[in-house]
């Protein structure tokens, strides 16, 4: 998986979405904007909507869990 820059949302954050978003349902994806202290998460279909924020360690643990077969 690679992360690609995403536009929109009018934010100073640099949003990225997974290269897996190029699949048949590319509109069903989350985007992340990492900063040194926080991982910001949003729905790619609603960039101006609600967002989540989590610590980098919690995000890393989630990604490891989600990548497990």
HTML snippet that shows the backbone in 3Dmol.js (N, CA, C, O; Angstrom):
<script src="https://3Dmol.org/build/3Dmol-min.js"></script>
<div id="view" style="width:600px;height:400px;position:relative"></div>
<script>
const pdb = `
ATOM      1  N   UNK A   1       0.840  -1.166   0.000  1.00  0.00           N
ATOM      2  CA  UNK A   1       0.000   0.000   0.000  1.00  0.00           C
ATOM      3  C   UNK A   1       0.890   1.236   0.000  1.00  0.00           C
ATOM      4  O   UNK A   1       1.870   1.302   0.743  1.00  0.00           O
ATOM      5  N   UNK A   2       0.555   2.191  -0.816  1.00  0.00           N
ATOM      6  CA  UNK A   2       1.199   3.493  -0.792  1.00  0.00           C
ATOM      7  C   UNK A   2       0.140   4.540  -0.530  1.00  0.00           C
ATOM      8  O   UNK A   2      -1.049   4.306  -0.747  1.00  0.00           O
ATOM      9  N   UNK A   3       0.571   5.679  -0.067  1.00  0.00           N
ATOM     10  CA  UNK A   3      -0.361   6.766   0.203  1.00  0.00           C
ATOM     11  C   UNK A   3      -0.215   7.823  -0.872  1.00  0.00           C
ATOM     12  O   UNK A   3       0.898   8.190  -1.249  1.00  0.00           O
ATOM     13  N   UNK A   4      -1.359   8.316  -1.371  1.00  0.00           N
ATOM     14  CA  UNK A   4      -1.364   9.327  -2.415  1.00  0.00           C
ATOM     15  C   UNK A   4      -1.961  10.611  -1.881  1.00  0.00           C
ATOM     16  O   UNK A   4      -2.940  10.570  -1.135  1.00  0.00           O
ATOM     17  N   UNK A   5      -1.386  11.770  -2.251  1.00  0.00           N
ATOM     18  CA  UNK A   5      -1.971  13.037  -1.803  1.00  0.00           C
ATOM     19  C   UNK A   5      -3.405  13.180  -2.281  1.00  0.00           C
ATOM     20  O   UNK A   5      -3.753  12.715  -3.367  1.00  0.00           O
ATOM     21  N   UNK A   6      -4.225  13.814  -1.483  1.00  0.00           N
ATOM     22  CA  UNK A   6      -5.625  14.052  -1.807  1.00  0.00           C
ATOM     23  C   UNK A   6      -5.899  15.535  -1.675  1.00  0.00           C
ATOM     24  O   UNK A   6      -5.329  16.207  -0.815  1.00  0.00           O
ATOM     25  N   UNK A   7      -6.767  16.041  -2.522  1.00  0.00           N
ATOM     26  CA  UNK A   7      -7.102  17.454  -2.458  1.00  0.00           C
ATOM     27  C   UNK A   7      -8.471  17.632  -1.835  1.00  0.00           C
ATOM     28  O   UNK A   7      -9.222  16.670  -1.677  1.00  0.00           O
ATOM     29  N   UNK A   8      -8.788  18.849  -1.486  1.00  0.00           N
ATOM     30  CA  UNK A   8     -10.115  19.158  -0.968  1.00  0.00           C
ATOM     31  C   UNK A   8     -10.140  19.268   0.531  1.00  0.00           C
ATOM     32  O   UNK A   8      -9.206  18.860   1.221  1.00  0.00           O
ATOM     33  N   UNK A   9     -11.219  19.824   1.022  1.00  0.00           N
ATOM     34  CA  UNK A   9     -11.412  19.939   2.451  1.00  0.00           C
ATOM     35  C   UNK A   9     -10.949  21.257   3.022  1.00  0.00           C
ATOM     36  O   UNK A   9     -11.239  21.555   4.181  1.00  0.00           O
ATOM     37  N   UNK A  10     -10.223  22.075   2.230  1.00  0.00           N
ATOM     38  CA  UNK A  10      -9.809  23.385   2.686  1.00  0.00           C
ATOM     39  C   UNK A  10      -9.026  23.375   3.978  1.00  0.00           C
ATOM     40  O   UNK A  10      -9.249  24.234   4.831  1.00  0.00           O
ATOM     41  N   UNK A  11      -8.134  22.449   4.148  1.00  0.00           N
ATOM     42  CA  UNK A  11      -7.396  22.310   5.389  1.00  0.00           C
ATOM     43  C   UNK A  11      -5.909  22.460   5.125  1.00  0.00           C
ATOM     44  O   UNK A  11      -5.433  22.163   4.029  1.00  0.00           O
ATOM     45  N   UNK A  12      -5.178  22.921   6.129  1.00  0.00           N
ATOM     46  CA  UNK A  12      -3.730  22.996   6.016  1.00  0.00           C
ATOM     47  C   UNK A  12      -3.078  21.629   6.173  1.00  0.00           C
ATOM     48  O   UNK A  12      -1.874  21.485   5.961  1.00  0.00           O
ATOM     49  N   UNK A  13      -3.858  20.640   6.538  1.00  0.00           N
ATOM     50  CA  UNK A  13      -3.335  19.283   6.659  1.00  0.00           C
ATOM     51  C   UNK A  13      -3.099  18.681   5.274  1.00  0.00           C
ATOM     52  O   UNK A  13      -3.789  19.021   4.312  1.00  0.00           O
ATOM     53  N   UNK A  14      -2.134  17.800   5.186  1.00  0.00           N
ATOM     54  CA  UNK A  14      -1.836  17.111   3.929  1.00  0.00           C
ATOM     55  C   UNK A  14      -2.506  15.739   3.962  1.00  0.00           C
ATOM     56  O   UNK A  14      -1.978  14.796   4.552  1.00  0.00           O
ATOM     57  N   UNK A  15      -3.671  15.638   3.324  1.00  0.00           N
ATOM     58  CA  UNK A  15      -4.470  14.417   3.350  1.00  0.00           C
ATOM     59  C   UNK A  15      -3.956  13.416   2.330  1.00  0.00           C
ATOM     60  O   UNK A  15      -3.539  13.790   1.234  1.00  0.00           O
ATOM     61  N   UNK A  16      -3.990  12.130   2.702  1.00  0.00           N
ATOM     62  CA  UNK A  16      -3.543  11.056   1.819  1.00  0.00           C
ATOM     63  C   UNK A  16      -4.534   9.901   1.915  1.00  0.00           C
ATOM     64  O   UNK A  16      -5.173   9.682   2.944  1.00  0.00           O
ATOM     65  N   UNK A  17      -4.637   9.173   0.808  1.00  0.00           N
ATOM     66  CA  UNK A  17      -5.453   7.960   0.851  1.00  0.00           C
ATOM     67  C   UNK A  17      -4.656   6.811   0.262  1.00  0.00           C
ATOM     68  O   UNK A  17      -3.716   7.020  -0.504  1.00  0.00           O
ATOM     69  N   UNK A  18      -5.027   5.638   0.614  1.00  0.00           N
ATOM     70  CA  UNK A  18      -4.319   4.432   0.214  1.00  0.00           C
ATOM     71  C   UNK A  18      -4.401   4.204  -1.290  1.00  0.00           C
ATOM     72  O   UNK A  18      -5.382   4.574  -1.935  1.00  0.00           O
ATOM     73  N   UNK A  19      -3.366   3.596  -1.832  1.00  0.00           N
ATOM     74  CA  UNK A  19      -3.399   3.208  -3.245  1.00  0.00           C
ATOM     75  C   UNK A  19      -4.473   2.153  -3.482  1.00  0.00           C
ATOM     76  O   UNK A  19      -4.899   1.961  -4.621  1.00  0.00           O
ATOM     77  N   UNK A  20      -4.916   1.472  -2.444  1.00  0.00           N
ATOM     78  CA  UNK A  20      -6.005   0.502  -2.577  1.00  0.00           C
ATOM     79  C   UNK A  20      -7.318   1.195  -2.935  1.00  0.00           C
ATOM     80  O   UNK A  20      -8.282   0.528  -3.310  1.00  0.00           O
ATOM     81  N   UNK A  21      -7.368   2.506  -2.825  1.00  0.00           N
ATOM     82  CA  UNK A  21      -8.572   3.257  -3.166  1.00  0.00           C
ATOM     83  C   UNK A  21      -8.850   3.256  -4.661  1.00  0.00           C
ATOM     84  O   UNK A  21      -9.917   3.692  -5.092  1.00  0.00           O
ATOM     85  N   UNK A  22      -7.918   2.779  -5.444  1.00  0.00           N
ATOM     86  CA  UNK A  22      -8.119   2.701  -6.889  1.00  0.00           C
ATOM     87  C   UNK A  22      -8.900   1.454  -7.289  1.00  0.00           C
ATOM     88  O   UNK A  22      -9.021   1.146  -8.475  1.00  0.00           O
ATOM     89  N   UNK A  23      -9.424   0.744  -6.305  1.00  0.00           N
ATOM     90  CA  UNK A  23     -10.195  -0.464  -6.592  1.00  0.00           C
ATOM     91  C   UNK A  23     -11.567  -0.091  -7.148  1.00  0.00           C
ATOM     92  O   UNK A  23     -11.814   1.075  -7.458  1.00  0.00           O
ATOM     93  N   UNK A  24     -12.443  -1.052  -7.274  1.00  0.00           N
ATOM     94  CA  UNK A  24     -13.763  -0.823  -7.874  1.00  0.00           C
ATOM     95  C   UNK A  24     -14.629   0.144  -7.068  1.00  0.00           C
ATOM     96  O   UNK A  24     -15.529   0.764  -7.633  1.00  0.00           O
ATOM     97  N   UNK A  25     -14.382   0.290  -5.766  1.00  0.00           N
ATOM     98  CA  UNK A  25     -15.163   1.219  -4.935  1.00  0.00           C
ATOM     99  C   UNK A  25     -14.269   2.335  -4.415  1.00  0.00           C
ATOM    100  O   UNK A  25     -14.136   2.511  -3.204  1.00  0.00           O
ATOM    101  N   UNK A  26     -13.658   3.088  -5.316  1.00  0.00           N
ATOM    102  CA  UNK A  26     -12.698   4.108  -4.900  1.00  0.00           C
ATOM    103  C   UNK A  26     -13.328   5.216  -4.065  1.00  0.00           C
ATOM    104  O   UNK A  26     -12.616   5.945  -3.374  1.00  0.00           O
ATOM    105  N   UNK A  27     -14.641   5.354  -4.115  1.00  0.00           N
ATOM    106  CA  UNK A  27     -15.279   6.399  -3.312  1.00  0.00           C
ATOM    107  C   UNK A  27     -15.486   5.973  -1.870  1.00  0.00           C
ATOM    108  O   UNK A  27     -15.884   6.790  -1.040  1.00  0.00           O
ATOM    109  N   UNK A  28     -15.230   4.735  -1.560  1.00  0.00           N
ATOM    110  CA  UNK A  28     -15.416   4.237  -0.198  1.00  0.00           C
ATOM    111  C   UNK A  28     -14.056   4.069   0.466  1.00  0.00           C
ATOM    112  O   UNK A  28     -13.514   2.966   0.531  1.00  0.00           O
ATOM    113  N   UNK A  29     -13.523   5.165   0.951  1.00  0.00           N
ATOM    114  CA  UNK A  29     -12.184   5.134   1.516  1.00  0.00           C
ATOM    115  C   UNK A  29     -12.069   6.163   2.619  1.00  0.00           C
ATOM    116  O   UNK A  29     -12.826   7.132   2.667  1.00  0.00           O
ATOM    117  N   UNK A  30     -11.124   5.943   3.492  1.00  0.00           N
ATOM    118  CA  UNK A  30     -10.766   6.951   4.468  1.00  0.00           C
ATOM    119  C   UNK A  30      -9.474   7.603   4.018  1.00  0.00           C
ATOM    120  O   UNK A  30      -8.688   7.015   3.275  1.00  0.00           O
ATOM    121  N   UNK A  31      -9.267   8.818   4.474  1.00  0.00           N
ATOM    122  CA  UNK A  31      -8.029   9.536   4.212  1.00  0.00           C
ATOM    123  C   UNK A  31      -7.399   9.873   5.554  1.00  0.00           C
ATOM    124  O   UNK A  31      -8.098  10.070   6.548  1.00  0.00           O
ATOM    125  N   UNK A  32      -6.074   9.937   5.576  1.00  0.00           N
ATOM    126  CA  UNK A  32      -5.377  10.314   6.796  1.00  0.00           C
ATOM    127  C   UNK A  32      -4.490  11.521   6.521  1.00  0.00           C
ATOM    128  O   UNK A  32      -4.026  11.740   5.402  1.00  0.00           O
ATOM    129  N   UNK A  33      -4.273  12.283   7.565  1.00  0.00           N
ATOM    130  CA  UNK A  33      -3.346  13.413   7.531  1.00  0.00           C
ATOM    131  C   UNK A  33      -2.462  13.292   8.769  1.00  0.00           C
ATOM    132  O   UNK A  33      -2.848  13.713   9.859  1.00  0.00           O
ATOM    133  N   UNK A  34      -1.281  12.717   8.596  1.00  0.00           N
ATOM    134  CA  UNK A  34      -0.410  12.545   9.756  1.00  0.00           C
ATOM    135  C   UNK A  34       0.312  13.837  10.135  1.00  0.00           C
ATOM    136  O   UNK A  34       0.748  14.595   9.269  1.00  0.00           O
ATOM    137  N   UNK A  35       0.428  14.071  11.421  1.00  0.00           N
ATOM    138  CA  UNK A  35       1.261  15.134  11.973  1.00  0.00           C
ATOM    139  C   UNK A  35       2.160  14.461  13.007  1.00  0.00           C
ATOM    140  O   UNK A  35       1.943  13.290  13.317  1.00  0.00           O
ATOM    141  N   UNK A  36       3.133  15.136  13.536  1.00  0.00           N
ATOM    142  CA  UNK A  36       4.025  14.481  14.504  1.00  0.00           C
ATOM    143  C   UNK A  36       3.318  13.923  15.739  1.00  0.00           C
ATOM    144  O   UNK A  36       3.784  12.948  16.328  1.00  0.00           O
ATOM    145  N   UNK A  37       2.202  14.529  16.136  1.00  0.00           N
ATOM    146  CA  UNK A  37       1.554  14.095  17.375  1.00  0.00           C
ATOM    147  C   UNK A  37       0.177  13.476  17.190  1.00  0.00           C
ATOM    148  O   UNK A  37      -0.376  12.913  18.134  1.00  0.00           O
ATOM    149  N   UNK A  38      -0.386  13.572  15.987  1.00  0.00           N
ATOM    150  CA  UNK A  38      -1.762  13.126  15.765  1.00  0.00           C
ATOM    151  C   UNK A  38      -1.932  12.576  14.357  1.00  0.00           C
ATOM    152  O   UNK A  38      -1.329  13.076  13.408  1.00  0.00           O
ATOM    153  N   UNK A  39      -2.760  11.540  14.231  1.00  0.00           N
ATOM    154  CA  UNK A  39      -3.198  11.048  12.928  1.00  0.00           C
ATOM    155  C   UNK A  39      -4.659  11.479  12.776  1.00  0.00           C
ATOM    156  O   UNK A  39      -5.523  11.046  13.539  1.00  0.00           O
ATOM    157  N   UNK A  40      -4.924  12.325  11.799  1.00  0.00           N
ATOM    158  CA  UNK A  40      -6.281  12.794  11.522  1.00  0.00           C
ATOM    159  C   UNK A  40      -6.892  11.863  10.476  1.00  0.00           C
ATOM    160  O   UNK A  40      -6.213  11.462   9.531  1.00  0.00           O
ATOM    161  N   UNK A  41      -8.162  11.520  10.642  1.00  0.00           N
ATOM    162  CA  UNK A  41      -8.837  10.552   9.777  1.00  0.00           C
ATOM    163  C   UNK A  41     -10.169  11.139   9.341  1.00  0.00           C
ATOM    164  O   UNK A  41     -10.907  11.691  10.157  1.00  0.00           O
ATOM    165  N   UNK A  42     -10.483  11.018   8.028  1.00  0.00           N
ATOM    166  CA  UNK A  42     -11.765  11.518   7.525  1.00  0.00           C
ATOM    167  C   UNK A  42     -12.293  10.607   6.425  1.00  0.00           C
ATOM    168  O   UNK A  42     -11.557   9.798   5.860  1.00  0.00           O
ATOM    169  N   UNK A  43     -13.562  10.751   6.139  1.00  0.00           N
ATOM    170  CA  UNK A  43     -14.229  10.020   5.063  1.00  0.00           C
ATOM    171  C   UNK A  43     -13.937  10.741   3.756  1.00  0.00           C
ATOM    172  O   UNK A  43     -14.185  11.941   3.643  1.00  0.00           O
ATOM    173  N   UNK A  44     -13.414  10.027   2.771  1.00  0.00           N
ATOM    174  CA  UNK A  44     -13.062  10.667   1.498  1.00  0.00           C
ATOM    175  C   UNK A  44     -14.275  11.210   0.755  1.00  0.00           C
ATOM    176  O   UNK A  44     -14.138  12.113  -0.070  1.00  0.00           O
ATOM    177  N   UNK A  45     -15.464  10.673   1.035  1.00  0.00           N
ATOM    178  CA  UNK A  45     -16.677  11.158   0.369  1.00  0.00           C
ATOM    179  C   UNK A  45     -17.177  12.460   0.984  1.00  0.00           C
ATOM    180  O   UNK A  45     -17.971  13.166   0.363  1.00  0.00           O
ATOM    181  N   UNK A  46     -16.725  12.790   2.194  1.00  0.00           N
ATOM    182  CA  UNK A  46     -17.209  13.967   2.913  1.00  0.00           C
ATOM    183  C   UNK A  46     -16.023  14.675   3.578  1.00  0.00           C
ATOM    184  O   UNK A  46     -15.918  14.672   4.804  1.00  0.00           O
ATOM    185  N   UNK A  47     -15.133  15.279   2.789  1.00  0.00           N
ATOM    186  CA  UNK A  47     -13.924  15.864   3.363  1.00  0.00           C
ATOM    187  C   UNK A  47     -14.184  16.987   4.361  1.00  0.00           C
ATOM    188  O   UNK A  47     -13.328  17.263   5.201  1.00  0.00           O
ATOM    189  N   UNK A  48     -15.322  17.630   4.293  1.00  0.00           N
ATOM    190  CA  UNK A  48     -15.634  18.691   5.244  1.00  0.00           C
ATOM    191  C   UNK A  48     -16.399  18.210   6.459  1.00  0.00           C
ATOM    192  O   UNK A  48     -16.745  19.007   7.332  1.00  0.00           O
ATOM    193  N   UNK A  49     -16.667  16.918   6.527  1.00  0.00           N
ATOM    194  CA  UNK A  49     -17.458  16.357   7.625  1.00  0.00           C
ATOM    195  C   UNK A  49     -16.649  16.075   8.872  1.00  0.00           C
ATOM    196  O   UNK A  49     -15.534  16.569   9.044  1.00  0.00           O
ATOM    197  N   UNK A  50     -17.234  15.274   9.732  1.00  0.00           N
ATOM    198  CA  UNK A  50     -16.585  14.910  10.989  1.00  0.00           C
ATOM    199  C   UNK A  50     -15.259  14.207  10.738  1.00  0.00           C
ATOM    200  O   UNK A  50     -15.068  13.539   9.723  1.00  0.00           O
ATOM    201  N   UNK A  51     -14.362  14.375  11.680  1.00  0.00           N
ATOM    202  CA  UNK A  51     -13.037  13.749  11.596  1.00  0.00           C
ATOM    203  C   UNK A  51     -12.713  13.076  12.913  1.00  0.00           C
ATOM    204  O   UNK A  51     -13.231  13.442  13.968  1.00  0.00           O
ATOM    205  N   UNK A  52     -11.852  12.094  12.826  1.00  0.00           N
ATOM    206  CA  UNK A  52     -11.319  11.442  14.015  1.00  0.00           C
ATOM    207  C   UNK A  52      -9.864  11.858  14.166  1.00  0.00           C
ATOM    208  O   UNK A  52      -9.215  12.247  13.195  1.00  0.00           O
ATOM    209  N   UNK A  53      -9.367  11.775  15.369  1.00  0.00           N
ATOM    210  CA  UNK A  53      -7.953  12.031  15.625  1.00  0.00           C
ATOM    211  C   UNK A  53      -7.474  10.990  16.627  1.00  0.00           C
ATOM    212  O   UNK A  53      -8.176  10.665  17.585  1.00  0.00           O
ATOM    213  N   UNK A  54      -6.285  10.478  16.399  1.00  0.00           N
ATOM    214  CA  UNK A  54      -5.734   9.466  17.286  1.00  0.00           C
ATOM    215  C   UNK A  54      -4.226   9.644  17.395  1.00  0.00           C
ATOM    216  O   UNK A  54      -3.604  10.297  16.557  1.00  0.00           O
ATOM    217  N   UNK A  55      -3.658   9.068  18.415  1.00  0.00           N
ATOM    218  CA  UNK A  55      -2.207   9.100  18.580  1.00  0.00           C
ATOM    219  C   UNK A  55      -1.547   8.199  17.532  1.00  0.00           C
ATOM    220  O   UNK A  55      -2.125   7.184  17.144  1.00  0.00           O
ATOM    221  N   UNK A  56      -0.360   8.554  17.075  1.00  0.00           N
ATOM    222  CA  UNK A  56       0.320   7.717  16.078  1.00  0.00           C
ATOM    223  C   UNK A  56       0.483   6.254  16.509  1.00  0.00           C
ATOM    224  O   UNK A  56       0.362   5.355  15.677  1.00  0.00           O
ATOM    225  N   UNK A  57       0.750   6.007  17.772  1.00  0.00           N
ATOM    226  CA  UNK A  57       0.917   4.625  18.236  1.00  0.00           C
ATOM    227  C   UNK A  57      -0.393   3.846  18.123  1.00  0.00           C
ATOM    228  O   UNK A  57      -0.381   2.671  17.755  1.00  0.00           O
ATOM    229  N   UNK A  58      -1.506   4.478  18.430  1.00  0.00           N
ATOM    230  CA  UNK A  58      -2.802   3.803  18.307  1.00  0.00           C
ATOM    231  C   UNK A  58      -3.119   3.511  16.847  1.00  0.00           C
ATOM    232  O   UNK A  58      -3.645   2.444  16.531  1.00  0.00           O
ATOM    233  N   UNK A  59      -2.806   4.445  15.953  1.00  0.00           N
ATOM    234  CA  UNK A  59      -3.037   4.230  14.520  1.00  0.00           C
ATOM    235  C   UNK A  59      -2.171   3.074  14.020  1.00  0.00           C
ATOM    236  O   UNK A  59      -2.645   2.218  13.272  1.00  0.00           O
ATOM    237  N   UNK A  60      -0.917   3.049  14.427  1.00  0.00           N
ATOM    238  CA  UNK A  60      -0.012   1.965  14.007  1.00  0.00           C
ATOM    239  C   UNK A  60      -0.537   0.611  14.480  1.00  0.00           C
ATOM    240  O   UNK A  60      -0.480  -0.367  13.735  1.00  0.00           O
ATOM    241  N   UNK A  61      -1.045   0.546  15.703  1.00  0.00           N
ATOM    242  CA  UNK A  61      -1.605  -0.702  16.212  1.00  0.00           C
ATOM    243  C   UNK A  61      -2.830  -1.111  15.402  1.00  0.00           C
ATOM    244  O   UNK A  61      -3.002  -2.291  15.099  1.00  0.00           O
ATOM    245  N   UNK A  62      -3.685  -0.151  15.048  1.00  0.00           N
ATOM    246  CA  UNK A  62      -4.857  -0.448  14.236  1.00  0.00           C
ATOM    247  C   UNK A  62      -4.450  -0.984  12.863  1.00  0.00           C
ATOM    248  O   UNK A  62      -5.013  -1.971  12.390  1.00  0.00           O
ATOM    249  N   UNK A  63      -3.487  -0.344  12.230  1.00  0.00           N
ATOM    250  CA  UNK A  63      -3.056  -0.780  10.891  1.00  0.00           C
ATOM    251  C   UNK A  63      -2.483  -2.193  10.964  1.00  0.00           C
ATOM    252  O   UNK A  63      -2.761  -3.012  10.089  1.00  0.00           O
ATOM    253  N   UNK A  64      -1.687  -2.492  11.995  1.00  0.00           N
ATOM    254  CA  UNK A  64      -1.158  -3.867  12.145  1.00  0.00           C
ATOM    255  C   UNK A  64      -2.314  -4.860  12.305  1.00  0.00           C
ATOM    256  O   UNK A  64      -2.304  -5.926  11.690  1.00  0.00           O
ATOM    257  N   UNK A  65      -3.302  -4.516  13.122  1.00  0.00           N
ATOM    258  CA  UNK A  65      -4.452  -5.386  13.332  1.00  0.00           C
ATOM    259  C   UNK A  65      -5.237  -5.586  12.022  1.00  0.00           C
ATOM    260  O   UNK A  65      -5.588  -6.711  11.668  1.00  0.00           O
ATOM    261  N   UNK A  66      -5.502  -4.494  11.319  1.00  0.00           N
ATOM    262  CA  UNK A  66      -6.287  -4.568  10.090  1.00  0.00           C
ATOM    263  C   UNK A  66      -5.564  -5.326   8.976  1.00  0.00           C
ATOM    264  O   UNK A  66      -6.210  -5.920   8.113  1.00  0.00           O
ATOM    265  N   UNK A  67      -4.243  -5.310   8.991  1.00  0.00           N
ATOM    266  CA  UNK A  67      -3.464  -5.990   7.950  1.00  0.00           C
ATOM    267  C   UNK A  67      -3.354  -7.488   8.190  1.00  0.00           C
ATOM    268  O   UNK A  67      -2.963  -8.234   7.293  1.00  0.00           O
ATOM    269  N   UNK A  68      -3.694  -7.928   9.385  1.00  0.00           N
ATOM    270  CA  UNK A  68      -3.625  -9.362   9.702  1.00  0.00           C
ATOM    271  C   UNK A  68      -4.628 -10.146   8.874  1.00  0.00           C
ATOM    272  O   UNK A  68      -5.748  -9.688   8.643  1.00  0.00           O
ATOM    273  N   UNK A  69      -4.227 -11.318   8.431  1.00  0.00           N
ATOM    274  CA  UNK A  69      -5.143 -12.187   7.662  1.00  0.00           C
ATOM    275  C   UNK A  69      -6.148 -12.868   8.544  1.00  0.00           C
ATOM    276  O   UNK A  69      -6.984 -13.627   8.055  1.00  0.00           O
TER     277      UNK A  69
END
`;
const viewer = $3Dmol.createViewer("view");
viewer.addModel(pdb, "pdb");
viewer.setStyle({}, {cartoon: {color: "spectrum"}});
viewer.zoomTo();
viewer.render();
</script>
